[in-house]
Amino acid sequence: MKLNISDRKKKVINRMYKITLVIIGMVIVLFNDTFGRLEGFVEFLALYFILILITVAYWIFKQIKSIIQLKNEKEKTELLHLKSQVNPHFFFNTLNNLYGLMEKDSKAREMVLKLSDMMRYSIYEGDKEWVTIKEEVDYLKNYIELQDLRYHKKSDIQFSVQVVNFEVKVMPLLFIILVENAFKHGLENLEKNAYIHMNLSESNNTVNFEIENNFEIRHNSDHQGIGLKNLKRRLALVYPKKHTLTIDEANNKYKVALTIKIK
């Protein structure tokens, strides 16, 4: 009578079981002389399996710890992203200015359009993993123009862009913290001669951003506050060993230079 597949499997298993018993028996005989008696060998096997269990438990612990760390890093990144967005007070202050401009200044519509573009970008594009440099540049230009309209003071604001490939992808909301700090700690507190000079360049898969502003010392205590700390953390997570961030503060001048290797 022919054996079916199930019977064949059972037969193979039984043979493997018998062979295993024979091998174990041979091993016991061979090691019996070495250990002097069977009990010593059994103790050796018990110790051996205990070590294996400890090793497996340690490996499982490391895997669980790694998963928890990855989850925590993801949560931290999401939190840092939320905190890296433009200060909500800026939107409220700008909207308050709009009420006074609607009936007496034609630039009100322009401000509303720019503000809506910024809010759209911050909410929708800011959730993406990557955006193009062109999108970041447009966002920065809207922010700079709105701030220039908002303060109504004579100042020297320059934003130079030299980009070879505007389609190069970068982390969203990457430069806005530095720009916002320059306005908040510099131009906002200076009565005259305020300036902010910015330069963004890209070539050979390298992005450089430099920004310099002047300030009054008594208003500069928070220049390196939570925004800059979050930026450093985000850079460390997204561009590990592929970026440099230098800060120079001297003679009432504050300068930041950021370089990123895209590949």
PEJOQUI-V118490 format. One record per backbone hydrogen bond with DSSP energy under -1.0 kcal/mol. NH is the residue of the N-H (numbers start at 1). CO is the residue of the C=O. E is the energy in kcal/mol with one decimal. If there is no record, write none. Layout:
((NH CO E) (NH CO E))
//
This chain:
((8 4 -2.3) (9 5 -2.2) (10 6 -2.2) (11 7 -2.4) (12 8 -2.5) (13 9 -2.5) (14 10 -2.6) (15 11 -2.1) (16 12 -2.5) (17 13 -2.6) (18 14 -2.4) (19 15 -2.7) (20 16 -2.4) (21 17 -2.3) (22 18 -2.2) (23 19 -2.6) (24 20 -2.7) (25 21 -2.5) (26 22 -2.5) (27 23 -2.6) (28 24 -2.5) (29 25 -2.2) (30 26 -2.7) (31 27 -2.5) (32 28 -1.3) (35 31 -2.4) (36 32 -1.3) (41 37 -1.1) (42 38 -2.4) (43 39 -2.4) (44 40 -2.0) (45 41 -2.7) (46 42 -2.7) (47 43 -2.5) (48 44 -2.6) (49 45 -2.7) (50 46 -2.1) (51 47 -2.3) (52 48 -2.0) (53 49 -2.6) (54 50 -2.5) (55 51 -2.4) (56 52 -2.7) (57 53 -2.7) (58 54 -2.4) (59 55 -2.3) (60 56 -2.6) (61 57 -2.4) (62 58 -2.4) (63 59 -2.2) (64 60 -2.6) (65 61 -2.6) (66 62 -2.3) (67 63 -2.2) (68 64 -2.4) (69 65 -2.3) (70 66 -2.3) (71 67 -2.2) (72 68 -2.6) (73 69 -2.6) (74 70 -2.1) (75 71 -2.3) (76 72 -2.7) (77 73 -2.5) (78 74 -2.3) (79 75 -2.3) (80 76 -3.0) (81 77 -2.3) (82 78 -2.0) (83 79 -2.2) (84 80 -1.4) (90 87 -1.7) (92 88 -2.0) (93 89 -2.8) (94 90 -2.3) (95 91 -2.6) (96 92 -2.2) (97 93 -1.8) (98 94 -1.6) (99 95 -1.2) (102 98 -2.1) (105 101 -2.4) (108 105 -1.4) (111 107 -2.2) (112 108 -2.4) (113 109 -2.3) (114 110 -2.3) (115 111 -2.8) (116 112 -2.4) (117 113 -2.1) (118 114 -2.2) (119 115 -2.5) (120 116 -2.3) (121 117 -2.4) (122 118 -2.8) (123 119 -2.2) (124 120 -2.8) (126 121 -1.9) (128 125 -1.6) (131 170 -2.5) (133 168 -1.7) (134 166 -2.0) (136 132 -1.7) (137 133 -2.9) (138 134 -2.5) (139 135 -1.9) (140 136 -2.4) (141 137 -2.6) (142 138 -2.1) (143 139 -2.1) (144 140 -2.8) (145 141 -2.5) (146 142 -2.2) (147 143 -2.4) (148 144 -2.3) (149 145 -2.0) (150 146 -2.1) (151 147 -2.0) (156 194 -2.5) (158 196 -2.7) (160 198 -2.8) (162 200 -2.9) (164 202 -1.6) (168 165 -1.4) (170 131 -3.1) (179 175 -1.8) (180 176 -3.1) (181 177 -2.2) (182 178 -1.6) (183 179 -1.7) (184 180 -2.9) (185 181 -2.9) (187 182 -1.2) (188 183 -2.5) (189 186 -1.3) (196 156 -2.7) (197 212 -2.8) (198 158 -2.6) (199 210 -2.6) (200 160 -2.9) (201 208 -2.7) (202 162 -2.2) (203 206 -2.0) (206 203 -1.3) (207 260 -2.6) (208 201 -2.8) (209 258 -2.7) (210 199 -2.6) (211 256 -2.3) (212 197 -2.4) (213 254 -2.2) (214 195 -1.2) (215 252 -1.6) (219 216 -2.0) (220 217 -1.9) (223 220 -1.5) (225 222 -1.2) (229 225 -1.9) (230 226 -2.6) (231 227 -2.0) (232 228 -2.3) (233 229 -2.0) (234 230 -2.7) (235 231 -2.6) (236 232 -2.0) (237 233 -1.8) (238 234 -2.7) (239 235 -2.7) (242 239 -1.9) (244 259 -2.2) (246 257 -2.5) (248 255 -3.1) (250 253 -2.1) (253 250 -1.3) (254 213 -3.1) (255 248 -2.9) (256 211 -2.6) (257 246 -2.4) (258 209 -3.0) (259 244 -2.4) (260 207 -2.7) (261 242 -3.1) (262 205 -2.8))
//
